[in-house]
C-alpha cells in the first residue's frame, strides 16, 4: 500500500477548510503513523481480550 504524502494531506485538509503547510502535514502524518503503530501493538499484545 502506498504511503500518504504530505502534499496530499494538504489537499485533503484544504478541502475541509483547514490550511496547513507541507511541513505541518508531514508532522501530522508522522504523529498519526506513530499513533497507529501504538494502537496496533496494543491490540496485538498478548492477553488483550478485545479481539
C-alpha positions, 0 to 999 in steps of 0.5 A: 500500500502506498504511503500518504504524502504530505502534499496530499494531506494538504489537499485533503485538509484544504478541502475541509477548510483547514490550511496547513503547510507541507511541513505541518502535514508531514508532522501530522502524518508522522504523529498519526503513523506513530499513533497507529503503530501504538494502537496496533501493538496494543491490540496485538499484545498478548492477553488483550481480550478485545479481539 
